[in-house]
Every structure is written in structure tokens, then in C-alpha cells.
Amino acid sequence: MFSEYKDIVTIEELQEMLRIGRSKAYQLLRSGHIKALHDGRVWLIPKKSVIEYVIGRCG
């Protein structure tokens, strides 16, 4: 799943992966639904967290 993405994805890649807008992507990150690190102005989003989110939503 999502094999074309690196282990750490950007906010733009997260949007592509989930086919969501920028606001929804930030909402998922800030709420903790997708676990990520916030380093200054940069979000470090593990691909594994995105996969866990998708599996949790489907199952």
C-alpha cells in the first residue's frame, strides 16, 4: 500500500494519498488521528501512520 511513497511523507503527499484537501490534512494531523511529528514549520508524517489510519477507517 502506497509503495510509491517514501517512509516519511509531506503534507502534499498526504493529501494525494488520501485524496483530501489541505485543511482536512492539517485537521487529521492536529487531532492526532494520523500520528506525526511537528518540527517547527515542517510536519514529519510516517507513511506507516497513514496506512494505520486507512486500515482503521476501513476495518
Secondary structure, DSSP 8 states (H G I E B T S, - for coil): --TTS-SEE-HHHHHHHHT--HHHHHHHHHHTSS--EEETTEEEEEHHHHHHHHHHHH-
